[in-house]
Amino acid sequence: MLTILAITIGLFFSLNIGASGAAASMGISYGSGVVNKRLALLLCGIAVFLGAYFGGGEVVKTIGNGIVPSNTFTVPIALIVLASAALSLFLANIFGIPLSTSEVAVGSVVGAGIVYQSIFLSNLVWIMFFWLLTPIAAFVIAILASYLLKNKRLKRWMEARKSVPFLAALVVFMGLFEGFSAGMNNVANAVGPLVGAKILSTGNGIFWGGLFVATGALLLGQRVLETNGKKITALRLEEGCVISGTGASIVTVASLFGIPVPLTQITTSSIIGIGFAKHGRAVLKKDIVVQMLTVWIVSPVLSMVLSYTLINLIIEHNFYPIIAMGGVLISVFGVLSLMKRRTSITVAPKTVKE
């Protein structure tokens, strides 16, 4: 029964990965008006499945036994790890926020590793380094590319060549490339714990995980696609090619080395970089950008805490860490409440004087 439940949760997680991956891979093509929403989601599903089927094995190994030993993953622990990650991602999809499946998956695995003190720390640090480096690199590359695209000679050359049809085809191709790279990297987040617990073989895990990711793109990807495609900044075709090509290249190389990286963060950081080059710091103050940055920081911590808490409660029957965690939460909310009250007291005299 637990095995069936673990597989069910893993496939549910795969559905939500598809919803989030849709925004990352085909958001540019949709936002620039080259393809409509339905076609964008269909193309995303096909590309993600092919990427998982032909290139997802290395990242599956990392999630299954590269962060914690594979013997950490019993069936109940795999179930809890997947449930914690899936819940975090599902909440983000409900609010239409592009969220890194790699971060929530790794966060959940780390939560289990903390309970049993079995984390491969050097591997985790290496993964976190790439989490930090890749979005920054994508942001900088997008800014540089945006300034290059403003070059008058380049603009005249593109106009003379009537390059719009070529660019339209290229941006769709880059979106497919990005979807393929998402399949290589992100499907492992849902099936890695199942493979680590020997519930599924690597081949079966990749096949079924890829199939459900594709289904998730079709059924749940609309809101996140809208967010990445149209709510951050307007994009030209050539800008879309740069964004998708940058993200796909970075993620493909990382996948070949088995490193789970945040594709959604990479793509969204590129879009923000284009907006920054156009509008300056104003784009960083948009509510959707601030909201995404907040979720990116909170999501791995949330999934880690959920996993750690549930394993202690359900499997270890250990309530003491939960009590300590409750004390920390009470302290944090208390400090925030005092800071808010102090701010209101400071502002009040000025309002009366005016």
C-alpha positions in Angstrom: 0.0 0.0 0.0 2.8 2.4 0.9 4.6 1.6 -2.4 1.5 2.4 -4.4 1.0 5.6 -2.5 4.7 6.6 -3.0 4.3 6.0 -6.8 1.1 8.0 -6.9 2.7 11.0 -5.1 5.7 10.8 -7.4 3.5 10.9 -10.5 1.5 13.7 -8.9 4.8 15.6 -8.4 5.6 14.9 -12.1 2.3 16.5 -13.1 3.3 19.7 -11.2 6.7 19.6 -12.7 5.1 19.7 -16.1 3.0 22.7 -15.1 6.1 24.6 -14.0 8.3 23.5 -16.9 5.7 24.8 -19.4 6.5 28.3 -18.3 10.2 27.8 -18.5 10.4 26.3 -21.9 7.6 27.7 -24.1 6.8 30.9 -22.3 8.9 32.9 -24.7 7.3 31.6 -27.8 3.8 32.2 -26.3 4.7 35.6 -25.0 6.1 36.8 -28.3 2.9 35.7 -30.1 4.6 33.0 -32.3 2.4 30.2 -31.0 -0.9 30.1 -29.1 -1.3 28.7 -25.6 -2.5 25.2 -26.5 0.2 24.6 -29.1 2.8 25.9 -26.7 1.8 23.5 -24.0 1.6 20.6 -26.5 5.1 21.2 -27.8 6.4 21.6 -24.3 4.9 18.2 -23.3 6.5 16.4 -26.3 9.9 18.0 -25.8 10.0 17.3 -22.0 9.1 13.6 -22.5 11.8 13.1 -25.1 14.4 14.9 -22.9 13.5 12.7 -20.0 13.5 9.5 -22.0 16.8 10.0 -23.8 18.9 12.0 -21.2 17.4 11.9 -17.7 19.5 9.1 -16.2 22.4 11.0 -14.7 20.3 13.4 -12.6 18.1 10.5 -11.4 21.3 9.0 -10.0 22.2 12.3 -8.2 18.7 12.6 -6.6 18.5 8.9 -5.7 22.0 8.4 -4.2 24.1 11.5 -4.7 22.9 13.7 -1.9 22.2 11.0 0.7 23.0 7.3 0.5 20.4 5.2 -1.3 19.8 3.1 1.8 18.3 6.3 3.4 15.4 5.9 1.0 13.0 3.3 2.5 9.5 3.3 1.0 8.0 5.4 3.8 10.9 8.0 3.6 10.6 8.2 -0.2 6.9 8.8 0.2 7.4 11.6 2.7 10.2 13.2 0.7 8.0 13.2 -2.5 4.9 14.5 -0.6 6.9 17.4 0.9 8.3 18.4 -2.5 5.0 17.9 -4.3 3.0 20.0 -1.8 5.5 22.9 -2.1 5.4 22.9 -5.9 1.6 22.4 -6.0 1.1 25.6 -3.9 3.3 27.6 -6.2 1.5 26.4 -9.3 -1.9 27.4 -7.7 -0.6 30.9 -7.4 1.0 30.9 -10.9 4.6 31.3 -9.7 7.4 29.6 -11.7 9.2 27.5 -9.1 12.3 25.5 -9.3 11.5 21.8 -9.0 15.1 21.1 -8.3 15.1 23.2 -5.2 12.1 21.7 -3.6 13.2 18.2 -4.5 16.7 18.6 -3.1 15.3 20.5 -0.1 13.1 17.5 0.7 16.0 15.0 0.3 18.2 17.2 2.6 15.4 17.1 5.2 15.7 13.3 5.3 19.4 13.5 5.4 19.4 15.9 8.4 17.2 13.4 10.3 19.7 10.6 9.7 22.9 12.7 9.5 23.7 11.2 6.2 24.2 14.1 3.8 27.0 14.1 1.3 27.9 17.7 2.1 30.4 18.3 -0.6 27.9 17.2 -3.3 25.2 19.5 -1.7 27.5 22.5 -1.6 28.4 21.9 -5.3 24.7 21.8 -6.3 23.9 24.9 -4.3 26.9 26.7 -5.9 25.3 26.0 -9.3 21.9 27.2 -8.0 23.5 30.6 -7.2 25.7 30.8 -10.3 23.4 29.8 -13.1 20.6 32.4 -12.6 23.2 35.2 -12.1 25.0 34.1 -15.3 21.7 34.0 -17.2 20.8 37.5 -15.9 24.1 39.0 -17.0 24.1 37.3 -20.4 20.6 38.6 -21.0 21.6 42.2 -20.2 24.7 41.9 -22.5 22.7 40.4 -25.3 20.0 43.0 -25.0 22.5 45.8 -25.4 24.0 44.0 -28.4 20.6 43.7 -30.0 20.2 47.5 -29.8 23.2 47.9 -32.2 21.9 50.0 -35.1 24.0 48.0 -37.7 22.6 44.7 -36.5 19.0 46.1 -36.6 19.5 47.3 -40.2 20.9 44.0 -41.2 18.0 42.1 -39.7 15.4 44.4 -41.3 17.2 44.1 -44.7 17.1 40.3 -44.4 13.4 40.2 -43.4 14.4 37.9 -40.6 11.0 37.8 -38.7 9.9 34.4 -40.1 13.4 32.9 -39.4 13.4 34.3 -35.9 9.9 33.0 -35.3 11.0 29.5 -36.2 14.2 29.9 -34.2 12.4 30.9 -31.0 10.1 27.9 -31.2 13.1 25.6 -31.8 14.9 27.1 -28.8 11.8 26.6 -26.7 11.8 22.9 -27.8 15.5 22.7 -26.9 14.7 24.2 -23.5 11.8 21.8 -23.0 14.1 18.9 -23.9 16.7 20.1 -21.3 13.9 20.4 -18.7 13.1 16.7 -19.3 16.7 15.8 -18.9 17.0 17.7 -15.6 13.7 18.0 -13.8 11.9 14.6 -14.3 14.6 13.1 -11.9 13.2 15.3 -9.1 10.0 13.3 -9.0 11.4 9.8 -9.7 14.8 10.0 -8.1 13.6 9.0 -4.6 11.5 6.2 -6.1 14.6 4.8 -7.8 16.7 5.4 -4.7 14.2 3.3 -2.7 14.2 0.6 -5.5 10.5 1.1 -6.0 11.1 1.7 -9.7 14.0 0.9 -12.0 15.7 3.9 -13.6 14.2 3.1 -17.0 10.6 2.8 -15.7 11.0 5.8 -13.5 12.1 8.0 -16.4 9.4 6.7 -18.8 6.5 7.2 -16.4 7.9 10.4 -14.9 8.3 11.8 -18.4 4.8 10.8 -19.4 3.2 12.5 -16.4 5.4 15.6 -16.8 4.1 15.9 -20.3 0.5 15.5 -19.1 1.0 18.1 -16.4 2.2 20.6 -19.0 -1.0 20.1 -20.9 -3.4 20.2 -18.0 -1.8 22.6 -15.4 0.6 24.8 -17.3 -1.7 27.7 -18.4 -1.2 30.1 -15.5 2.5 29.7 -15.2 2.9 30.0 -18.9 1.0 33.3 -18.7 3.2 34.5 -15.9 6.5 33.9 -17.7 5.2 34.8 -21.2 3.4 38.1 -20.5 3.5 39.4 -16.9 7.1 40.2 -16.5 8.2 42.1 -19.6 7.4 42.3 -23.4 9.9 40.4 -25.5 11.0 40.6 -29.1 11.7 37.4 -31.1 15.5 37.8 -31.0 15.4 38.4 -27.2 13.4 35.2 -26.9 16.0 33.2 -28.8 18.7 34.5 -26.5 16.8 33.6 -23.4 15.7 30.1 -24.4 19.1 29.3 -25.9 20.9 30.4 -22.8 18.7 28.4 -20.4 18.7 25.3 -22.6 22.5 25.2 -23.0 23.2 25.7 -19.3 20.7 23.1 -18.2 21.8 20.5 -20.8 25.4 20.7 -19.8 24.5 20.5 -16.1 22.3 17.4 -16.9 25.1 15.6 -18.6 27.1 15.9 -15.3 24.1 14.9 -13.2 23.6 18.3 -11.5 20.0 19.3 -10.8 19.8 23.0 -11.6 16.9 25.5 -11.5 15.8 25.8 -15.1 12.8 28.0 -14.2 15.1 30.4 -12.3 17.5 30.5 -15.2 14.8 31.3 -17.7 13.0 33.8 -15.5 16.3 35.5 -14.6 17.0 36.0 -18.3 13.6 37.6 -18.8 14.2 39.9 -15.9 17.7 40.7 -17.4 16.0 41.8 -20.6 13.5 43.9 -18.7 16.4 45.4 -16.7 18.2 46.5 -19.8 15.0 48.1 -21.1 13.5 49.7 -18.0 16.3 49.8 -15.4 15.7 48.9 -11.8 12.0 49.5 -12.1 11.5 46.0 -13.4 12.9 44.6 -10.2 10.2 46.4 -8.2 7.3 44.7 -10.0 5.2 42.6 -7.6 5.5 39.5 -9.7 9.3 39.7 -9.6 9.4 40.3 -5.9 7.0 37.4 -5.3 9.0 35.0 -7.4 12.3 35.9 -5.6 10.6 35.4 -2.3 9.2 32.0 -3.3 12.7 30.9 -4.7 14.2 31.6 -1.3 11.5 30.0 0.8 10.7 27.0 -1.3 13.7 24.7 -0.6 13.6 25.6 3.1 9.8 24.9 3.2 10.2 21.4 1.6 13.2 20.6 3.8 11.3 21.6 7.0 8.2 19.6 5.9 10.3 16.5 5.1 12.3 16.8 8.3 9.2 17.3 10.5 7.1 14.5 8.9 9.9 12.0 9.2 10.5 12.8 12.8 6.8 12.6 13.6 5.7 9.6 11.6 8.7 7.4 11.4 10.9 8.3 14.4 8.1 9.4 16.8 10.4 12.1 17.9 8.6 15.2 19.1 11.5 17.2 20.5 12.7 18.8 17.3 9.2 19.8 16.5 8.8 21.6 19.8 12.1 23.4 19.1 11.0 24.4 15.6 7.7 25.7 17.0 9.6 27.8 19.4 11.7 29.3 16.6 8.5 30.0 14.6 6.9 31.8 17.5 10.0 33.8 18.1 10.2 34.8 14.4 6.6 35.9 14.2 6.9 37.7 17.5 9.9 39.7 16.2 8.2 40.5 13.0 5.1 41.7 14.9 7.1 43.9 17.2 9.0 45.4 14.2 5.7 46.2 12.4 4.2 47.7 15.6 7.4 49.8 16.1 7.2 51.1 12.5 3.5 52.1 12.9 4.3 54.0 16.2 7.2 55.8 14.4 5.0 56.8 11.5 2.0 57.9 13.6 3.3 61.3 15.0 4.3 62.4 11.5 0.8 61.8 10.3 -0.8 63.7 13.2 1.6 66.7 12.7 0.7 67.0 9.0 
